[in-house]
Amino acid sequence: MPPHAMKSRLTAFIGPAFGLALAVGLLYPEADPDTLAAQGATALLKADLEGAFGDSAPSDVPAGQPLTTTAAAEASVFAALHRLTGDGDAIVGLSVTLQGAPTSDGDFERAFSTNLNSYNAFRRAHGLPAAALAAPGDLPDLRLDLNVGRNDHSVSIAARVANARDAVAVTPQDDSGAVRSWRVPKRSALMPPLLAIVIALLIRRTVLSLFVGIWVGAAIMAHQTGTSTLFAPVQGLWDVFAHYLRHEVVDTFRIEIIGFVIALVAMVGIMSRSGGVHGLIEKLLGFARTVRSTMAVTWGMGLVIFFDDYANCLLVGNTMRPLTDRMRISREKLAYLVDSTAAPVAGLSLLSTWIAFEVSTYQAQLPGAGINDSAYSVFLQTIPYRYYCLFTLAFVGLLILTQRDYGPMLRAETRARIKGQLVRPGSTPTVSEEMTRIAPKEGMQHHWRNAVLPISCVLLVTIGAIFGEGGGFAMLSDDRDKLFSIEGFTQVLYAGSGGAPIFIGATWGLLLAVFLVGSVRTRIAMAVGLVLTWELKPALTWLLSGSVPAAPDAVFGAVRSALPEQPWAHMPPQLAGYLSFGLLFAVFTWVTARLVPDVQARRSHLAWVEIRRAGFSSLRALFFAIIILFEAWMIGEVCKDLHTADYLVALLSGSVSPTMLPVLLFTVACVVAFATGSSWSTMSILLPNVVALAAAVGIDAGMGALAMVVMCIGAILEGSIFGDHCSPISDTTVLSSVSSAADHMDHVRTQAPYALTTGAVAIVFGYIPSVALPWWNLPLALATGLTALLTILFLVGKRTPEAEPPAHSPSRPPMERAPAEAAS
């Protein structure tokens, strides 16, 4: 057998073998039942707190707002604690029994203290003193006896709260009066994500592998909720569509993300047809004359769009793809540049939609751990320990500088440079070549403004929408000093983050792209359509949802008041608003375009039918990508229902010595994010529960509570992003494939070795010496880590073949040429 054929077969075997070994390794052991019971107690106490105080439980309740309780408060642990504490402070003595036997397991104490800190944040927001958990030797004011019940299927809690004068026995219930319980996850909770990942590695069919994982998970869920083993697969298949798909289709955030993708891709199609993209390429050629400089520009754009990872993925990939195609840079390499810049830069940036979310997950736990630093101060202190993100951003720069690659990426780059094949023969890109081959209309001038202005509009409108939705304008007039602080500004970014701002930004970018290249009649029709839509949209929104987003005006107030009191249909107001805008604008624009006579324009332009074709050609190419996105969200929901993340945490916890805690947490976060496809879910599960543990370990190890907490928070944040990068079921990984028009599994396969490299360097030269060596610091970690990465590149990597830029014009990418010419 020829050596190259043996190497090819060996390489093809490694991925599936690794996936199968991972599946067997994770499915064989059983998670510790006591750890699972503690996680169940954590979840039940959190639900108890939210059930007792409803929407007023978060810590951002305005001071002085009266305390309100729901019906569930009568059977709530924290409502009883609040009632017996009154307006004073209290020291709470905690005793825990597990199945009737006393236990000193620290996991249960952390379960209560985690939620106690959230309860204290609620009390402080109302100007009330906090309650503290009694330390050894303290004389408590209150006694809390927490009884945790556990069987093979569920965990439940009951409590007795007592002070010197009164005692209250409670069993938490939901609003329907049923006793709250938490379903214990089994090893089968790992099956859906692992099965999807392994099948994807084996057959490279993303849609099929994700569907199998969703179906299996739905069947397991059906069996655990009472369906017989024989009919569970049938019920699971029904639930795939009736429950999980329906849940995602009506979810406002999901629709906004899909709308953002559709609007942005349609905008790029119109920009391409009008010559705007090619005009932009001609301008960028002054900065990107070579493969290295083209990659550097792509990397630089990713660093500049630091405020949101979704916007980063879609804008950078779609903008730079025509230029990277021209330079024969593989789509896999472009997807890696996009994906490995978006999340790391958003995770590190102080002005992104990430930071306030990250801070909110552990903010309430700091006082209980004896840490007086503000949550934002703690976040700033984690930056020197954000080894994975720092090394990933640096590694991308080293790859560009050295022009070296290894593993599947080297083969992809060699194929693109030598043969002009931007994607692997036989692959299925998430966006079809029909969209990437849109050429400018004959005779259209290549104006770079037709691309730069819509892209700038997307960025500016998105930032403005985030600022407005987050209350920035109100804060600007009421509390300007707070707005210009890190805490205030990041709170605005977090409160305004979500799918709505990027969807609104992409929609206005699309409208501007059409306006710039349309005829006079098209512009008049759009202007009339916008004015009439602006006036009538509140009425139609009210008709669909019963909610009026804007105050009635004098013209249409009478019309809206004459409508029936009961709306004809009910849907979320946000969705009703989007649907109203789309329907009204489409109808008014079309009617106006039919009525207004055509006016001869002196400038080159696109007719309305050409604009429509360019937009719809792009959208037809998105069908496959949208299916993958929905499936990724659906399998994430399946994992949430099965408590996959909770099981993984219980399975991996306690497996190393306390001094290796940051490495353990980095690994746990990586595995959880890899299996669930969500870095944010991983952070929200791990961060609230790790502060007390890290503080205790830091004191015992002599590092101090703050140092260990800071390092552990940084490790979880990094591990979440690391696992997300390697996961084929991550939405940001899918979006990177979409924007780069790459085969999704090819993107995962080529990116994984690089992510594993930087992850290993982060552990070996970052977290381990940071704990073991008191004098280890960030400059040493960066110096040794970068040296290790360079060494790996020069020992394992090979310089990618040089290829002269193709002699064709930018309007004719390499894949449009004849095979003989492409191979030349």
BELLINUR-V172241 format. One record per helix or strand. SS is the DSSP state (H for helix, E for strand). FROM is the first residue (numbers start at 0). LEN is the number of residues. Records with the same first field share a line. If there is no record, write none. Layout:
BEGIN
SS=FROM-LEN / FROM-LEN
END
This chain:
BEGIN
H=2-26 / 32-24 / 70-5 / 76-9 / 105-20 / 186-17 / 205-19 / 228-21 / 251-22 / 275-9 / 290-14 / 308-18 / 330-18 / 354-11 / 366-3 / 374-11 / 386-16 / 407-12 / 432-4 / 448-21 / 471-7 / 479-4 / 485-11 / 498-19 / 519-26 / 556-6 / 572-23 / 607-13 / 622-20 / 643-9 / 657-19 / 678-23 / 704-22 / 730-10 / 743-29 / 777-18 / 813-3 / 818-4
E=89-9 / 100-3 / 130-3 / 141-9 / 153-9 / 166-4 / 172-1 / 178-1 / 181-2 / 403-2 / 428-1 / 517-1 / 605-1 / 742-1 / 797-2
END
